[in-house]
Amino acid sequence: MKNTIFHKKPISQGISLKVNEDLQAIHLIDINTQEILATWDIYVIVGKFIAKLSKLLIVLADRKIKQGKEYFHYNEAYILTNPKPRNFLWAFKNSIIGIDIRMHLKADGTIRNRGTAFHIKEKDLIYLYENKRRLI
């Protein structure tokens, strides 16, 4: 089973995310005890993000299929630069970014851990960057 966990939106397993702006951190919490189960430093998250996507070209388009062929109408395009930690905190706080804990028990009782993933819709990446230059 896969669940994406968002700020103040508990999942059925009784866990949720909490944004700690004072510590610049995201906490995974047990909603019953308020115990912190895991913590991610926002600067570490942003540092990893910058290593992969410090600059990004994003194109937003409408899509349609006509007679079995796929067509796109490009509505907007942006060059995004300079991801900012405060933008990430805002995105977590507004449930734009969620966390996937990709670990589960296998039928034989062993644990399969595929690591933690951060979940965001492509169209929402624009919120993470300080500089946005519209091309179209």
PyMOL commands that set and color helices and strands:
alter all, ss='L'
color gray80, all
select helices_A, chain A and resi 42-53+85-93+122-128
alter helices_A, ss='H'
color red, helices_A
select strands_A, chain A and resi 4-5+15-20+25-30+36-41+55-66+69-83+98-105+111-119+129-134
alter strands_A, ss='S'
color yellow, strands_A
deselect
rebuild
show_as cartoon
